[in-house]
Amino acid sequence: MSLGMQDSSGFHRLRIHEVAPRDGLQIEPVFVPTDRKIDLIDRLSLTGLAKIEVTSFVSPTAIPSLADAEIVMRQIRRVDGVVYAALVPNVRGCHRALACGVDELNLVMSASEGHSRANLRMTPRQSLLAFEDIVDVTAGTGVRINASISTAFGCPFDGAVPVETVLGLVDRIAQLGIGGVTLCDTTGVANPRQVGVLCAAVLLRYPQLNVTVHFHDTRGLGLANALAALEVGIERFDASLGGLGGCPFAPGASGNVCTEDLVHMFEAMGLNTGVDLDRLLAVAGDLPALVGHAVPGQVLRAGKADRRHATLATVDR
């Protein structure tokens, strides 16, 4: 089992990437006010997360819940050591994001034709051509680029996606000089054995890439899949506070792996995430009021595994 990379203090650390402000809120039916989005991100910045995906520079018509992308990105209080990322769908979105001083651009494509056409209205090959244009635009800016591959473990339209198909896409991404890739289980169809096979293959063939995994808990396998990825050497994990999220263009896509549950699992195993779990749980506790409904996180409901209760008094009979 990999214990993660070492931080400056010499301790091994896994990197937890928070996606709730973008992936979580994009699917919420009620618009979360801009000032409350900013407050959420500011509080998350103080928990020790390695990266926060702040927003998405997509057309407000397509995703109205993130129409305030510029304001949010410009007004958050940045904390040293935290990477502030944004999803960009095209060159226009790239220019908007660069103008707001993002640290990292997250580009998205699909491994399958069906999801690519439904989600992006283009083929995977066309997505790669769009990536080339964005790489050219960002040359010399110092901004990092990560490429996320949706449906890497299976597609709701096309079914199984061969490992070699994903490896071929990663190869093209690496050739573009992009330094990071995220393998996404967009609709929660992956299983731990499958995750281990694909992640191990990508790490073996592309050791120079920063590889992240992005799991959905649609069928209750999110944490198991994260553990399978860890065991073959993955050290970077996307997760969403409270388990919010889901792809609006993928039938049956429910929430992401819950950040506080993922951190709790790793920390209970003796692994270092760098995250203050108590502080993270405090933020998660305010999430139902923010989005107007209950959230599926388990640790917030049950408490941490080391929680202790007072002994029930015995009753004399």
N, C-alpha and C positions, 0 to 999 in steps of 0.2 A: 504493500500500500504506500502510495506517495504521501508524505507528510507536508507537502507544499514547499514553497520557496522561503528562503531565509530573509527576514527583515533586517534592519540596521542593528538591532539589538542582538542578533544571532539566533533568534527564535524562528522556527518555520511558520510561515503565514500563508493561508489561503486568501484569495481575493474574492470578495463578495460585491457584485455589481447590482445596484438597486434600479429596477426598471418601472416601479409603480407610477412615478410622475408622468411617464410617457405611455408605456404599455398598459398600465393599470387604468389610468384615467381616460385613455382614448376610447374605451368602450362603454364608459359610464353614460347613461341616458341624460343625466342632469349635469349642466355645466358647473364645474367647481370654480368659484370666483378666483380671479387672478391673485389677489392678495393672500388667499388661503393656500393656493398652490405654492407660492413663494415661501410662505411660512412652513409648509410641509417639507420642502426641499432644504430650507435652512436648518430645520431640526434634524433631518436625516444626515446633513453634513457633519453634525457633531457626534454621530454614533460610531465613527470609525470605519464606515464603508469605504471601499477602495474607489468605487466609481458610482456616479449617479447619472442615469439617462434622464435628462431634465425635460425634454419635450421633443416635438417633431416638427420640422419645417416643411410640412405638406400644405396643400391647398386647404384653406379654412372651409371650403365647400365640401371637401372630402371628409375631413375630420374636424367638425366645428368645436369639439371639446378642447382642441389645442390651438385655437385661433389666436391665442395671446402669446405665441411662442417667443416673439422678440422681447416683449415686456418681461416675461418670466426670466429668460436667459440673462437679460441685462440687470435685473434687480435682485437676483439672489446674492447672498453673502457667501463668497467662496472661501473655502478652508484649504490651507496648504496640504498637499498630499492627496486630495480628492480630485479625481478626474471628472470633469463635467462634459457629458456627451450629449449629442442630439442626433436623431435620425434624419437623414436627408434623402429624398427620393430621386432627385435629379439635380442638374447644374443650377437651376434657379434656386432650389432649396439650399444648395451648397453656398451660394453667394449670400443668402439671407443669414445662414448660420455663421459664416465667417465674419460678417459684419457685427455679430454679437459676441465675438471672442470665445467661441467654443474651444475646448481642449481636444475633442475627438469627434469625428464624424462617423456615424454608423450607417453604412450602406446596406440595403436589403435586396436580396434576390431569392428566388425559389429554385429548389432542386428539380421540381416537377413542372411540366408544361401546364397542367390543369390549374394548379394553384397560382402559377406565375401569371397566367392570363386573367384569372379572377381577381387577384390581388393587385397586380401591377399593370395589367393590360399590355403585356409584352412577353416575349419568350425569354428563357434563361440566357440565350445568346445575346439578345438585345439588351438585357440587364448588364451583361459584362461589357458591352460597348459603352453603355452609359457610365459604368464604373471608370472606364478609361478617360472619359471626358472630365469626370470629377477629380481623378488623380492629376490630370493636367492643370486644372484650375487651382488646386491646392499646392502645387509644386512651389517650394521655397517659403511656404507660410509657417512651417513647423507644426501644423496641425496633424494629429494622428488620424489614421483611417482604420476602421474595422469593418469587415464585411460579414453580414449575417446571412446564413443560408437557411431559409425556411424550408419546411417539409423534408429535412435531411434524413429523417427516420421513417417517413411515410407520408402519403398525401391523401386527403379526403376525397379527391377526384380520381387520381391515377393509381392509387394503391401503393404497393411496395416501391421503394426507391433503392436501386442497387448501390452497394458500397462504392463500386467503381465509378458510378455517375457522380457521387459526391466528391470522390477523390479527384476526378477530372476537373470539377469546378474549383476546388481548392487549389489545384495546380495553376489554373488560369489566374486566380486571385493572387497567388504568390508571385506569378510572373509580372503582375502589374506593380509590384513593389509594396503592396498592402501588407501591413505588419501583423494584423490580427484577423482571426476568423471565428465566428460563433456558429456552432452546430445547433440548430433549433428543432425541437420536437413540437411543431406548431399546434397540433391537435391532440397531443398526449397519446400517441399510438406506440411509442417505443417501450421496449422491455429491457431489463438490466443486461441480459446477455448481448442483445443487439447493440446497446450503448457501448459496452466494453469492446466489442469487435470494431465498430466504426471509430471510436475515439483512439483506440490503440493504433489503428491503421493510419490515422491522420497524424498522430504524434510521431510515429516512426518515419513516415515519409517526409514530414515537414517540421523538423525539430526547431527551425528558426522562427516559426510562427507562434504568436500568443493565441492559444486555443481556449475558447470559452464554450460552455454548454448552457443551453437555455431550454428548460423543461417545463411542460405544463402538467398539472396534476389531474387531468381530465378523467383518468381511470385509476387514480390512487397510486400511481407508480412514480410520482415525481421524486420523492426522497430516495427511493430505491435506485432510481436511475442516476441520481446525483452521486450516490455511494459507488455505483458501478463505474462511473466516470473517474471518481477519485482514485479508485483502486488501480486504474491503468495509467495514472499520472496527470490527470487534469487538475489544475489548480485555480481555475477561474470559473465562477458560477454566477449566472444571472439569477435573480429572484425578485419577487414583488411583495412589498409590504402587505400583510393581510391576505396574500394569495389573490390579489386583484388581477384582472387582465383577461386577455383573450383576443384572438384575431377576428376583426369584424368581417373578414372576407373568407373565413374558413368555417364551414358548418360544423357545429359541435365543439368548437374550441372554447374551453372554459379557462379558469384562472391559472396563473403561473404558480410554480413552486413558491411557497410562502417564505419570505425572507427570515422572519423570526424563527420559524420551524427549522429551516435549513441551518441557520447559525446555531440554534440550540443543539441540533444533532451533532454537528462538527465539534462544538465546544464540549459536549458530554463525552465525546470520544477522545478528548484530550488534545484536540487540534486547535491551532490558533487562527482565528479569523480576523483578529484586530478589531472586532466589533464589540461594543459595550451592549450586551444583550438586554440589560435592565433598561437602559436608555432607549433602545430600539423598541422594546415592549411598551414603553410609555408613549411613544409616537404611534404605535399600532393601536393602542387603546383609544385614541381619538379618531381613528379612521372611520368607524361606523357613522359617527356624527358628521364627518366630512362628506361622505358619499351617500348617506341617507339609507343605509341598509347594513345588515350584519355581514361580516367577512368570515371566510372559512378557516382562518388560522387556528391551529390546535393549541399551541403553547400559551397563547394569550388567554384561552378559555380554561385550560387545565392547570396552568402554572408550570414552572420549570421542574425538571425531574427531581431536583434536590429540595423541592418545597416540602415543608413539614407542617403537620396540623396538630393542634392540641389533642391529647388523648381524651376520648369520650369518657365522661364520668360514669362509673358503674352505679347501678341502681340496686339498693338493698331490697331484698324480697322477704 
